[in-house]
């Protein structure tokens, strides 16, 4: 499915908003990743679209660190 979405977006030159809970999928498919919590943008980073697997892993780890960081009370 990811390949089909990427193909259609590239062929049709579409701007696309993908909402996912799969961090690795976001890292692999995105130009930009935004993490939203309680309606607020809490983190933004470039994705690893067209990057090699080590780029995807690095982006995924950064995003997961933000998501899993305990929130201040």
C-alpha positions as CSV (number, residue, x, y, z in Angstrom):
1,X,0.0,0.0,0.0
2,X,2.8,2.4,0.8
3,X,4.4,1.9,-2.6
4,X,1.0,2.6,-4.3
5,X,0.5,5.8,-2.3
6,X,4.0,7.0,-3.1
7,X,3.5,6.1,-6.8
8,X,0.2,7.9,-7.1
9,X,1.5,11.0,-5.2
10,X,4.6,11.2,-7.4
11,X,2.8,10.6,-10.7
12,X,0.0,13.0,-9.9
13,X,2.3,15.5,-8.2
14,X,0.0,15.6,-5.1
15,X,0.6,17.1,-1.8
16,X,-0.5,14.5,0.8
17,X,-1.2,14.4,4.5
18,X,-0.7,11.0,5.9
19,X,-1.8,10.4,9.5
20,X,-0.3,7.2,11.0
21,X,0.6,5.8,14.4
22,X,3.4,3.8,12.7
23,X,6.6,5.8,13.3
24,X,8.7,3.8,10.9
25,X,6.1,4.2,8.2
26,X,6.1,8.0,8.8
27,X,9.9,8.1,8.7
28,X,10.0,6.1,5.5
29,X,7.3,8.0,3.5
30,X,7.5,11.6,4.8
31,X,9.3,14.7,3.7
32,X,8.4,16.1,7.1
33,X,7.0,14.6,10.3
34,X,5.0,16.6,12.9
35,X,4.2,15.1,16.3
36,X,1.0,16.5,17.8
37,X,0.0,16.0,21.4
38,X,-3.2,17.4,23.0
39,X,-3.7,19.5,19.9
40,X,-0.3,21.1,20.0
41,X,2.6,20.7,17.6
42,X,5.3,19.3,20.0
43,X,8.0,18.2,17.5
44,X,8.8,18.7,13.8
45,X,11.6,17.0,11.8
46,X,12.5,16.1,8.2
47,X,11.4,12.6,7.2
48,X,13.6,10.1,5.5
49,X,11.7,9.8,2.3
50,X,14.0,8.2,-0.4
51,X,16.6,7.7,2.3
52,X,18.5,4.6,3.1
53,X,17.4,2.3,5.9
54,X,19.9,3.9,8.4
55,X,18.2,7.3,7.7
56,X,14.8,5.7,8.4
57,X,16.1,4.2,11.7
58,X,17.6,7.5,12.8
59,X,14.4,9.5,12.1
60,X,12.3,6.8,13.8
61,X,14.4,6.8,16.9
62,X,14.3,10.6,17.2
63,X,10.5,10.7,16.8
64,X,10.0,7.8,19.3
65,X,12.2,9.6,21.9
66,X,9.8,12.5,21.7
67,X,6.7,10.4,21.9
68,X,7.9,8.2,24.7
69,X,9.4,11.1,26.8
70,X,7.4,11.5,30.0
71,X,5.3,14.6,29.9
72,X,5.9,17.2,32.7
73,X,3.1,17.2,35.2
